[in-house]
Amino acid sequence: MALSRKKKIIIAVSAVVVLALIIIISVVASRKDEPEVTTVKLDVRPELRSTVTASGEVRPIRYIKLTSETRHLKQAN
């Protein structure tokens, strides 16, 4: 059973249309929204430096004494 020229053209055009639809659908499906990224501007902190004394001891330029208060409670007997 031989196909006529008209039927061959219809089959070829149909195949091209189906192939084009598959390509278009795959391209649209593969496009995803980019994730939202939050950016924050950072502040530049001043340079940290230390000085070395003659004894070889490293001391900060500005000394801040940090202490914690501890209270000793006597237990009642």
PDB file with one MODEL, atoms N, CA, C and O in Angstrom:
MODEL        1
ATOM      1  N   MET A   1       0.848  -1.158   0.000  1.00  0.00           N
ATOM      2  CA  MET A   1       0.000   0.000   0.000  1.00  0.00           C
ATOM      3  C   MET A   1       0.902   1.231   0.000  1.00  0.00           C
ATOM      4  O   MET A   1       1.512   1.551   1.020  1.00  0.00           O
ATOM      5  N   ALA A   2       0.986   1.885  -1.072  1.00  0.00           N
ATOM      6  CA  ALA A   2       1.840   3.048  -1.252  1.00  0.00           C
ATOM      7  C   ALA A   2       1.117   4.302  -0.786  1.00  0.00           C
ATOM      8  O   ALA A   2      -0.090   4.458  -0.972  1.00  0.00           O
ATOM      9  N   LEU A   3       1.900   5.199  -0.168  1.00  0.00           N
ATOM     10  CA  LEU A   3       1.331   6.460   0.291  1.00  0.00           C
ATOM     11  C   LEU A   3       1.424   7.489  -0.832  1.00  0.00           C
ATOM     12  O   LEU A   3       2.402   7.544  -1.577  1.00  0.00           O
ATOM     13  N   SER A   4       0.401   8.279  -0.923  1.00  0.00           N
ATOM     14  CA  SER A   4       0.419   9.321  -1.955  1.00  0.00           C
ATOM     15  C   SER A   4       1.313  10.473  -1.479  1.00  0.00           C
ATOM     16  O   SER A   4       1.660  10.572  -0.302  1.00  0.00           O
ATOM     17  N   ARG A   5       1.661  11.314  -2.407  1.00  0.00           N
ATOM     18  CA  ARG A   5       2.539  12.440  -2.107  1.00  0.00           C
ATOM     19  C   ARG A   5       1.897  13.370  -1.071  1.00  0.00           C
ATOM     20  O   ARG A   5       2.598  13.901  -0.210  1.00  0.00           O
ATOM     21  N   LYS A   6       0.620  13.568  -1.139  1.00  0.00           N
ATOM     22  CA  LYS A   6      -0.098  14.430  -0.220  1.00  0.00           C
ATOM     23  C   LYS A   6      -0.050  13.877   1.202  1.00  0.00           C
ATOM     24  O   LYS A   6       0.125  14.642   2.151  1.00  0.00           O
ATOM     25  N   LYS A   7      -0.203  12.553   1.367  1.00  0.00           N
ATOM     26  CA  LYS A   7      -0.158  11.931   2.691  1.00  0.00           C
ATOM     27  C   LYS A   7       1.251  12.017   3.276  1.00  0.00           C
ATOM     28  O   LYS A   7       1.404  12.220   4.481  1.00  0.00           O
ATOM     29  N   LYS A   8       2.282  11.867   2.441  1.00  0.00           N
ATOM     30  CA  LYS A   8       3.668  11.965   2.916  1.00  0.00           C
ATOM     31  C   LYS A   8       3.963  13.370   3.444  1.00  0.00           C
ATOM     32  O   LYS A   8       4.645  13.530   4.457  1.00  0.00           O
ATOM     33  N   ILE A   9       3.447  14.381   2.754  1.00  0.00           N
ATOM     34  CA  ILE A   9       3.652  15.765   3.183  1.00  0.00           C
ATOM     35  C   ILE A   9       2.938  16.019   4.508  1.00  0.00           C
ATOM     36  O   ILE A   9       3.481  16.683   5.391  1.00  0.00           O
ATOM     37  N   ILE A  10       1.726  15.493   4.647  1.00  0.00           N
ATOM     38  CA  ILE A  10       0.960  15.665   5.886  1.00  0.00           C
ATOM     39  C   ILE A  10       1.693  15.004   7.054  1.00  0.00           C
ATOM     40  O   ILE A  10       1.774  15.582   8.138  1.00  0.00           O
ATOM     41  N   ILE A  11       2.226  13.800   6.842  1.00  0.00           N
ATOM     42  CA  ILE A  11       2.962  13.082   7.897  1.00  0.00           C
ATOM     43  C   ILE A  11       4.234  13.844   8.272  1.00  0.00           C
ATOM     44  O   ILE A  11       4.544  13.968   9.457  1.00  0.00           O
ATOM     45  N   ALA A  12       4.971  14.354   7.293  1.00  0.00           N
ATOM     46  CA  ALA A  12       6.211  15.091   7.554  1.00  0.00           C
ATOM     47  C   ALA A  12       5.924  16.380   8.329  1.00  0.00           C
ATOM     48  O   ALA A  12       6.627  16.699   9.288  1.00  0.00           O
ATOM     49  N   VAL A  13       4.892  17.119   7.914  1.00  0.00           N
ATOM     50  CA  VAL A  13       4.541  18.365   8.601  1.00  0.00           C
ATOM     51  C   VAL A  13       4.090  18.070  10.035  1.00  0.00           C
ATOM     52  O   VAL A  13       4.439  18.803  10.961  1.00  0.00           O
ATOM     53  N   SER A  14       3.319  17.002  10.215  1.00  0.00           N
ATOM     54  CA  SER A  14       2.860  16.620  11.556  1.00  0.00           C
ATOM     55  C   SER A  14       4.047  16.276  12.459  1.00  0.00           C
ATOM     56  O   SER A  14       4.081  16.664  13.627  1.00  0.00           O
ATOM     57  N   ALA A  15       5.017  15.546  11.909  1.00  0.00           N
ATOM     58  CA  ALA A  15       6.200  15.177  12.691  1.00  0.00           C
ATOM     59  C   ALA A  15       7.001  16.417  13.095  1.00  0.00           C
ATOM     60  O   ALA A  15       7.490  16.502  14.221  1.00  0.00           O
ATOM     61  N   VAL A  16       7.131  17.363  12.187  1.00  0.00           N
ATOM     62  CA  VAL A  16       7.862  18.598  12.495  1.00  0.00           C
ATOM     63  C   VAL A  16       7.135  19.398  13.567  1.00  0.00           C
ATOM     64  O   VAL A  16       7.774  19.946  14.465  1.00  0.00           O
ATOM     65  N   VAL A  17       5.811  19.474  13.489  1.00  0.00           N
ATOM     66  CA  VAL A  17       5.024  20.205  14.483  1.00  0.00           C
ATOM     67  C   VAL A  17       5.154  19.556  15.861  1.00  0.00           C
ATOM     68  O   VAL A  17       5.321  20.249  16.865  1.00  0.00           O
ATOM     69  N   VAL A  18       5.077  18.227  15.905  1.00  0.00           N
ATOM     70  CA  VAL A  18       5.203  17.519  17.190  1.00  0.00           C
ATOM     71  C   VAL A  18       6.599  17.739  17.781  1.00  0.00           C
ATOM     72  O   VAL A  18       6.738  17.980  18.981  1.00  0.00           O
ATOM     73  N   LEU A  19       7.630  17.656  16.938  1.00  0.00           N
ATOM     74  CA  LEU A  19       9.001  17.875  17.399  1.00  0.00           C
ATOM     75  C   LEU A  19       9.177  19.305  17.914  1.00  0.00           C
ATOM     76  O   LEU A  19       9.824  19.514  18.940  1.00  0.00           O
ATOM     77  N   ALA A  20       8.611  20.285  17.218  1.00  0.00           N
ATOM     78  CA  ALA A  20       8.698  21.678  17.654  1.00  0.00           C
ATOM     79  C   ALA A  20       7.977  21.876  18.992  1.00  0.00           C
ATOM     80  O   ALA A  20       8.471  22.596  19.860  1.00  0.00           O
ATOM     81  N   LEU A  21       6.812  21.241  19.163  1.00  0.00           N
ATOM     82  CA  LEU A  21       6.089  21.344  20.432  1.00  0.00           C
ATOM     83  C   LEU A  21       6.900  20.742  21.585  1.00  0.00           C
ATOM     84  O   LEU A  21       6.935  21.305  22.680  1.00  0.00           O
ATOM     85  N   ILE A  22       7.542  19.614  21.342  1.00  0.00           N
ATOM     86  CA  ILE A  22       8.356  18.978  22.381  1.00  0.00           C
ATOM     87  C   ILE A  22       9.514  19.897  22.789  1.00  0.00           C
ATOM     88  O   ILE A  22       9.804  20.043  23.976  1.00  0.00           O
ATOM     89  N   ILE A  23      10.167  20.508  21.810  1.00  0.00           N
ATOM     90  CA  ILE A  23      11.291  21.405  22.110  1.00  0.00           C
ATOM     91  C   ILE A  23      10.814  22.626  22.881  1.00  0.00           C
ATOM     92  O   ILE A  23      11.444  23.027  23.859  1.00  0.00           O
ATOM     93  N   ILE A  24       9.709  23.218  22.451  1.00  0.00           N
ATOM     94  CA  ILE A  24       9.183  24.412  23.127  1.00  0.00           C
ATOM     95  C   ILE A  24       8.774  24.096  24.563  1.00  0.00           C
ATOM     96  O   ILE A  24       9.068  24.864  25.479  1.00  0.00           O
ATOM     97  N   ILE A  25       8.105  22.978  24.756  1.00  0.00           N
ATOM     98  CA  ILE A  25       7.675  22.595  26.107  1.00  0.00           C
ATOM     99  C   ILE A  25       8.879  22.340  27.006  1.00  0.00           C
ATOM    100  O   ILE A  25       8.864  22.743  28.170  1.00  0.00           O
ATOM    101  N   SER A  26       9.918  21.686  26.503  1.00  0.00           N
ATOM    102  CA  SER A  26      11.091  21.406  27.336  1.00  0.00           C
ATOM    103  C   SER A  26      11.850  22.678  27.691  1.00  0.00           C
ATOM    104  O   SER A  26      12.384  22.789  28.794  1.00  0.00           O
ATOM    105  N   VAL A  27      11.906  23.639  26.770  1.00  0.00           N
ATOM    106  CA  VAL A  27      12.581  24.908  27.068  1.00  0.00           C
ATOM    107  C   VAL A  27      11.811  25.686  28.121  1.00  0.00           C
ATOM    108  O   VAL A  27      12.413  26.225  29.050  1.00  0.00           O
ATOM    109  N   VAL A  28      10.494  25.754  27.995  1.00  0.00           N
ATOM    110  CA  VAL A  28       9.676  26.485  28.966  1.00  0.00           C
ATOM    111  C   VAL A  28       9.741  25.809  30.334  1.00  0.00           C
ATOM    112  O   VAL A  28       9.808  26.495  31.354  1.00  0.00           O
ATOM    113  N   ALA A  29       9.724  24.482  30.371  1.00  0.00           N
ATOM    114  CA  ALA A  29       9.753  23.763  31.643  1.00  0.00           C
ATOM    115  C   ALA A  29      11.109  23.899  32.333  1.00  0.00           C
ATOM    116  O   ALA A  29      11.173  23.878  33.562  1.00  0.00           O
ATOM    117  N   SER A  30      12.191  24.038  31.568  1.00  0.00           N
ATOM    118  CA  SER A  30      13.514  24.113  32.190  1.00  0.00           C
ATOM    119  C   SER A  30      13.816  25.492  32.740  1.00  0.00           C
ATOM    120  O   SER A  30      14.748  25.633  33.532  1.00  0.00           O
ATOM    121  N   ARG A  31      13.074  26.508  32.357  1.00  0.00           N
ATOM    122  CA  ARG A  31      13.289  27.855  32.897  1.00  0.00           C
ATOM    123  C   ARG A  31      12.671  27.935  34.283  1.00  0.00           C
ATOM    124  O   ARG A  31      11.465  27.766  34.463  1.00  0.00           O
ATOM    125  N   LYS A  32      13.525  28.195  35.244  1.00  0.00           N
ATOM    126  CA  LYS A  32      13.057  28.309  36.618  1.00  0.00           C
ATOM    127  C   LYS A  32      13.352  29.714  37.101  1.00  0.00           C
ATOM    128  O   LYS A  32      14.287  30.365  36.636  1.00  0.00           O
ATOM    129  N   ASP A  33      12.550  30.164  38.029  1.00  0.00           N
ATOM    130  CA  ASP A  33      12.800  31.476  38.609  1.00  0.00           C
ATOM    131  C   ASP A  33      14.093  31.423  39.406  1.00  0.00           C
ATOM    132  O   ASP A  33      14.358  30.455  40.118  1.00  0.00           O
ATOM    133  N   GLU A  34      14.888  32.465  39.280  1.00  0.00           N
ATOM    134  CA  GLU A  34      16.135  32.541  40.023  1.00  0.00           C
ATOM    135  C   GLU A  34      15.805  32.760  41.492  1.00  0.00           C
ATOM    136  O   GLU A  34      14.882  33.509  41.810  1.00  0.00           O
ATOM    137  N   PRO A  35      16.549  32.114  42.397  1.00  0.00           N
ATOM    138  CA  PRO A  35      16.277  32.322  43.818  1.00  0.00           C
ATOM    139  C   PRO A  35      16.603  33.761  44.219  1.00  0.00           C
ATOM    140  O   PRO A  35      17.531  34.373  43.691  1.00  0.00           O
ATOM    141  N   GLU A  36      15.836  34.276  45.146  1.00  0.00           N
ATOM    142  CA  GLU A  36      16.042  35.649  45.607  1.00  0.00           C
ATOM    143  C   GLU A  36      17.220  35.673  46.575  1.00  0.00           C
ATOM    144  O   GLU A  36      17.285  34.883  47.516  1.00  0.00           O
ATOM    145  N   VAL A  37      18.134  36.580  46.330  1.00  0.00           N
ATOM    146  CA  VAL A  37      19.332  36.684  47.158  1.00  0.00           C
ATOM    147  C   VAL A  37      19.312  38.025  47.864  1.00  0.00           C
ATOM    148  O   VAL A  37      19.124  39.067  47.237  1.00  0.00           O
ATOM    149  N   THR A  38      19.507  37.991  49.177  1.00  0.00           N
ATOM    150  CA  THR A  38      19.540  39.217  49.955  1.00  0.00           C
ATOM    151  C   THR A  38      20.987  39.636  50.148  1.00  0.00           C
ATOM    152  O   THR A  38      21.816  38.839  50.586  1.00  0.00           O
ATOM    153  N   THR A  39      21.291  40.882  49.823  1.00  0.00           N
ATOM    154  CA  THR A  39      22.650  41.386  50.013  1.00  0.00           C
ATOM    155  C   THR A  39      22.623  42.489  51.062  1.00  0.00           C
ATOM    156  O   THR A  39      21.660  43.248  51.168  1.00  0.00           O
ATOM    157  N   VAL A  40      23.694  42.558  51.828  1.00  0.00           N
ATOM    158  CA  VAL A  40      23.809  43.544  52.890  1.00  0.00           C
ATOM    159  C   VAL A  40      25.158  44.225  52.750  1.00  0.00           C
ATOM    160  O   VAL A  40      26.175  43.561  52.546  1.00  0.00           O
ATOM    161  N   LYS A  41      25.170  45.553  52.861  1.00  0.00           N
ATOM    162  CA  LYS A  41      26.428  46.290  52.787  1.00  0.00           C
ATOM    163  C   LYS A  41      27.132  46.179  54.131  1.00  0.00           C
ATOM    164  O   LYS A  41      26.537  46.434  55.178  1.00  0.00           O
ATOM    165  N   LEU A  42      28.402  45.798  54.093  1.00  0.00           N
ATOM    166  CA  LEU A  42      29.181  45.629  55.312  1.00  0.00           C
ATOM    167  C   LEU A  42      29.917  46.911  55.644  1.00  0.00           C
ATOM    168  O   LEU A  42      30.409  47.612  54.760  1.00  0.00           O
ATOM    169  N   ASP A  43      29.983  47.206  56.935  1.00  0.00           N
ATOM    170  CA  ASP A  43      30.751  48.356  57.392  1.00  0.00           C
ATOM    171  C   ASP A  43      32.201  47.937  57.573  1.00  0.00           C
ATOM    172  O   ASP A  43      32.488  46.824  58.015  1.00  0.00           O
ATOM    173  N   VAL A  44      33.100  48.830  57.232  1.00  0.00           N
ATOM    174  CA  VAL A  44      34.524  48.534  57.392  1.00  0.00           C
ATOM    175  C   VAL A  44      34.929  48.900  58.806  1.00  0.00           C
ATOM    176  O   VAL A  44      34.707  50.024  59.256  1.00  0.00           O
ATOM    177  N   ARG A  45      35.517  47.953  59.496  1.00  0.00           N
ATOM    178  CA  ARG A  45      35.959  48.191  60.863  1.00  0.00           C
ATOM    179  C   ARG A  45      37.370  48.775  60.852  1.00  0.00           C
ATOM    180  O   ARG A  45      38.133  48.553  59.913  1.00  0.00           O
ATOM    181  N   PRO A  46      37.707  49.517  61.892  1.00  0.00           N
ATOM    182  CA  PRO A  46      39.062  50.069  61.936  1.00  0.00           C
ATOM    183  C   PRO A  46      40.099  48.957  62.045  1.00  0.00           C
ATOM    184  O   PRO A  46      39.807  47.844  62.483  1.00  0.00           O
ATOM    185  N   GLU A  47      41.288  49.285  61.642  1.00  0.00           N
ATOM    186  CA  GLU A  47      42.367  48.309  61.627  1.00  0.00           C
ATOM    187  C   GLU A  47      42.732  47.882  63.045  1.00  0.00           C
ATOM    188  O   GLU A  47      42.813  48.719  63.944  1.00  0.00           O
ATOM    189  N   LEU A  48      42.951  46.597  63.249  1.00  0.00           N
ATOM    190  CA  LEU A  48      43.362  46.072  64.552  1.00  0.00           C
ATOM    191  C   LEU A  48      44.884  46.000  64.576  1.00  0.00           C
ATOM    192  O   LEU A  48      45.503  45.389  63.705  1.00  0.00           O
ATOM    193  N   ARG A  49      45.481  46.637  65.592  1.00  0.00           N
ATOM    194  CA  ARG A  49      46.932  46.631  65.694  1.00  0.00           C
ATOM    195  C   ARG A  49      47.334  46.345  67.130  1.00  0.00           C
ATOM    196  O   ARG A  49      46.573  46.607  68.062  1.00  0.00           O
ATOM    197  N   SER A  50      48.522  45.812  67.300  1.00  0.00           N
ATOM    198  CA  SER A  50      49.099  45.594  68.613  1.00  0.00           C
ATOM    199  C   SER A  50      50.533  46.089  68.587  1.00  0.00           C
ATOM    200  O   SER A  50      51.167  46.153  67.533  1.00  0.00           O
ATOM    201  N   THR A  51      51.027  46.433  69.751  1.00  0.00           N
ATOM    202  CA  THR A  51      52.425  46.867  69.841  1.00  0.00           C
ATOM    203  C   THR A  51      53.213  45.820  70.605  1.00  0.00           C
ATOM    204  O   THR A  51      52.665  45.111  71.448  1.00  0.00           O
ATOM    205  N   VAL A  52      54.485  45.727  70.311  1.00  0.00           N
ATOM    206  CA  VAL A  52      55.368  44.778  70.983  1.00  0.00           C
ATOM    207  C   VAL A  52      56.341  45.585  71.823  1.00  0.00           C
ATOM    208  O   VAL A  52      57.046  46.459  71.319  1.00  0.00           O
ATOM    209  N   THR A  53      56.367  45.274  73.128  1.00  0.00           N
ATOM    210  CA  THR A  53      57.294  45.984  74.010  1.00  0.00           C
ATOM    211  C   THR A  53      58.664  45.331  73.934  1.00  0.00           C
ATOM    212  O   THR A  53      58.837  44.297  73.289  1.00  0.00           O
ATOM    213  N   ALA A  54      59.641  45.947  74.601  1.00  0.00           N
ATOM    214  CA  ALA A  54      61.013  45.449  74.543  1.00  0.00           C
ATOM    215  C   ALA A  54      61.141  44.043  75.119  1.00  0.00           C
ATOM    216  O   ALA A  54      62.037  43.295  74.729  1.00  0.00           O
ATOM    217  N   SER A  55      60.270  43.683  76.027  1.00  0.00           N
ATOM    218  CA  SER A  55      60.363  42.352  76.625  1.00  0.00           C
ATOM    219  C   SER A  55      59.776  41.274  75.711  1.00  0.00           C
ATOM    220  O   SER A  55      59.844  40.085  76.022  1.00  0.00           O
ATOM    221  N   GLY A  56      59.215  41.686  74.614  1.00  0.00           N
ATOM    222  CA  GLY A  56      58.625  40.721  73.694  1.00  0.00           C
ATOM    223  C   GLY A  56      57.169  40.449  73.990  1.00  0.00           C
ATOM    224  O   GLY A  56      56.557  39.572  73.380  1.00  0.00           O
ATOM    225  N   GLU A  57      56.610  41.202  74.930  1.00  0.00           N
ATOM    226  CA  GLU A  57      55.220  41.005  75.305  1.00  0.00           C
ATOM    227  C   GLU A  57      54.315  41.779  74.342  1.00  0.00           C
ATOM    228  O   GLU A  57      54.590  42.933  74.013  1.00  0.00           O
ATOM    229  N   VAL A  58      53.268  41.153  73.908  1.00  0.00           N
ATOM    230  CA  VAL A  58      52.331  41.796  72.990  1.00  0.00           C
ATOM    231  C   VAL A  58      51.234  42.456  73.813  1.00  0.00           C
ATOM    232  O   VAL A  58      50.555  41.809  74.611  1.00  0.00           O
ATOM    233  N   ARG A  59      51.075  43.783  73.596  1.00  0.00           N
ATOM    234  CA  ARG A  59      50.044  44.530  74.314  1.00  0.00           C
ATOM    235  C   ARG A  59      49.198  45.299  73.310  1.00  0.00           C
ATOM    236  O   ARG A  59      49.711  45.763  72.292  1.00  0.00           O
ATOM    237  N   PRO A  60      47.928  45.432  73.586  1.00  0.00           N
ATOM    238  CA  PRO A  60      47.088  46.224  72.682  1.00  0.00           C
ATOM    239  C   PRO A  60      47.400  47.710  72.829  1.00  0.00           C
ATOM    240  O   PRO A  60      47.945  48.139  73.846  1.00  0.00           O
ATOM    241  N   ILE A  61      47.055  48.482  71.823  1.00  0.00           N
ATOM    242  CA  ILE A  61      47.272  49.923  71.871  1.00  0.00           C
ATOM    243  C   ILE A  61      46.368  50.545  72.937  1.00  0.00           C
ATOM    244  O   ILE A  61      46.815  51.389  73.713  1.00  0.00           O
ATOM    245  N   ARG A  62      45.131  50.140  72.974  1.00  0.00           N
ATOM    246  CA  ARG A  62      44.188  50.633  73.975  1.00  0.00           C
ATOM    247  C   ARG A  62      43.800  49.449  74.854  1.00  0.00           C
ATOM    248  O   ARG A  62      43.232  48.471  74.367  1.00  0.00           O
ATOM    249  N   TYR A  63      44.104  49.535  76.142  1.00  0.00           N
ATOM    250  CA  TYR A  63      43.834  48.433  77.050  1.00  0.00           C
ATOM    251  C   TYR A  63      42.483  48.638  77.714  1.00  0.00           C
ATOM    252  O   TYR A  63      42.223  49.700  78.280  1.00  0.00           O
ATOM    253  N   ILE A  64      41.637  47.649  77.651  1.00  0.00           N
ATOM    254  CA  ILE A  64      40.333  47.681  78.303  1.00  0.00           C
ATOM    255  C   ILE A  64      40.280  46.509  79.272  1.00  0.00           C
ATOM    256  O   ILE A  64      40.404  45.350  78.877  1.00  0.00           O
ATOM    257  N   LYS A  65      40.096  46.830  80.535  1.00  0.00           N
ATOM    258  CA  LYS A  65      40.067  45.780  81.551  1.00  0.00           C
ATOM    259  C   LYS A  65      38.634  45.268  81.686  1.00  0.00           C
ATOM    260  O   LYS A  65      37.724  46.012  82.053  1.00  0.00           O
ATOM    261  N   LEU A  66      38.461  44.029  81.392  1.00  0.00           N
ATOM    262  CA  LEU A  66      37.147  43.403  81.516  1.00  0.00           C
ATOM    263  C   LEU A  66      37.197  42.417  82.669  1.00  0.00           C
ATOM    264  O   LEU A  66      38.003  41.486  82.658  1.00  0.00           O
ATOM    265  N   THR A  67      36.357  42.611  83.643  1.00  0.00           N
ATOM    266  CA  THR A  67      36.309  41.689  84.776  1.00  0.00           C
ATOM    267  C   THR A  67      34.867  41.292  85.005  1.00  0.00           C
ATOM    268  O   THR A  67      33.940  42.005  84.621  1.00  0.00           O
ATOM    269  N   SER A  68      34.699  40.190  85.610  1.00  0.00           N
ATOM    270  CA  SER A  68      33.356  39.756  85.962  1.00  0.00           C
ATOM    271  C   SER A  68      33.236  39.763  87.472  1.00  0.00           C
ATOM    272  O   SER A  68      34.185  39.443  88.187  1.00  0.00           O
ATOM    273  N   GLU A  69      32.101  40.120  87.930  1.00  0.00           N
ATOM    274  CA  GLU A  69      31.881  40.138  89.365  1.00  0.00           C
ATOM    275  C   GLU A  69      31.335  38.791  89.787  1.00  0.00           C
ATOM    276  O   GLU A  69      30.345  38.303  89.242  1.00  0.00           O
ATOM    277  N   THR A  70      31.993  38.203  90.761  1.00  0.00           N
ATOM    278  CA  THR A  70      31.518  36.937  91.317  1.00  0.00           C
ATOM    279  C   THR A  70      31.324  37.148  92.808  1.00  0.00           C
ATOM    280  O   THR A  70      32.175  37.726  93.483  1.00  0.00           O
ATOM    281  N   ARG A  71      30.260  36.701  93.283  1.00  0.00           N
ATOM    282  CA  ARG A  71      29.964  36.841  94.708  1.00  0.00           C
ATOM    283  C   ARG A  71      29.860  35.451  95.300  1.00  0.00           C
ATOM    284  O   ARG A  71      29.155  34.575  94.798  1.00  0.00           O
ATOM    285  N   HIS A  72      30.575  35.293  96.362  1.00  0.00           N
ATOM    286  CA  HIS A  72      30.551  34.003  97.053  1.00  0.00           C
ATOM    287  C   HIS A  72      29.514  34.069  98.161  1.00  0.00           C
ATOM    288  O   HIS A  72      29.615  34.884  99.077  1.00  0.00           O
ATOM    289  N   LEU A  73      28.551  33.230  98.068  1.00  0.00           N
ATOM    290  CA  LEU A  73      27.503  33.194  99.085  1.00  0.00           C
ATOM    291  C   LEU A  73      27.802  32.069 100.081  1.00  0.00           C
ATOM    292  O   LEU A  73      28.083  30.934  99.696  1.00  0.00           O
ATOM    293  N   LYS A  74      27.735  32.404 101.324  1.00  0.00           N
ATOM    294  CA  LYS A  74      27.960  31.375 102.349  1.00  0.00           C
ATOM    295  C   LYS A  74      26.660  30.620 102.563  1.00  0.00           C
ATOM    296  O   LYS A  74      25.577  31.205 102.611  1.00  0.00           O
ATOM    297  N   GLN A  75      26.792  29.333 102.687  1.00  0.00           N
ATOM    298  CA  GLN A  75      25.598  28.525 102.914  1.00  0.00           C
ATOM    299  C   GLN A  75      25.267  28.555 104.401  1.00  0.00           C
ATOM    300  O   GLN A  75      26.145  28.448 105.256  1.00  0.00           O
ATOM    301  N   ALA A  76      24.010  28.698 104.675  1.00  0.00           N
ATOM    302  CA  ALA A  76      23.573  28.711 106.078  1.00  0.00           C
ATOM    303  C   ALA A  76      23.507  27.273 106.571  1.00  0.00           C
ATOM    304  O   ALA A  76      22.909  26.404 105.936  1.00  0.00           O
ATOM    305  N   ASN A  77      24.138  27.044 107.725  1.00  0.00           N
ATOM    306  CA  ASN A  77      24.140  25.672 108.312  1.00  0.00           C
ATOM    307  C   ASN A  77      23.026  25.482 109.258  1.00  0.00           C
ATOM    308  O   ASN A  77      22.881  24.403 109.834  1.00  0.00           O
TER     309      ASN A  77
ENDMDL
END
